[in-house]
Amino acid sequence: VLSGRPNNYYRNVINDENLLEYADEINMTDRDKLLVKDYAAGSKYKELGEKYGISYKSVPGTISRYVRKAHACKRDKERQIYE
């Protein structure tokens, strides 16, 4: 659980806000971006940890970091539209 949120909270945020479209502009490793893409497609933390060779406990941090960076990128793009 991330910050008291259900495991699918960030999955819903990523999918509902189309945050995967910002992947090319986010400064994260390709592996981390693929992990987030797999998470958004429905993979569980344990599956992702095994697939990417990391502890399942570090998966939520990677996901929340991606969401934070994607939101920043989205805000920057929206500002450019209104300037």
Disulfide bonds with the S-S distance in Angstrom:
none
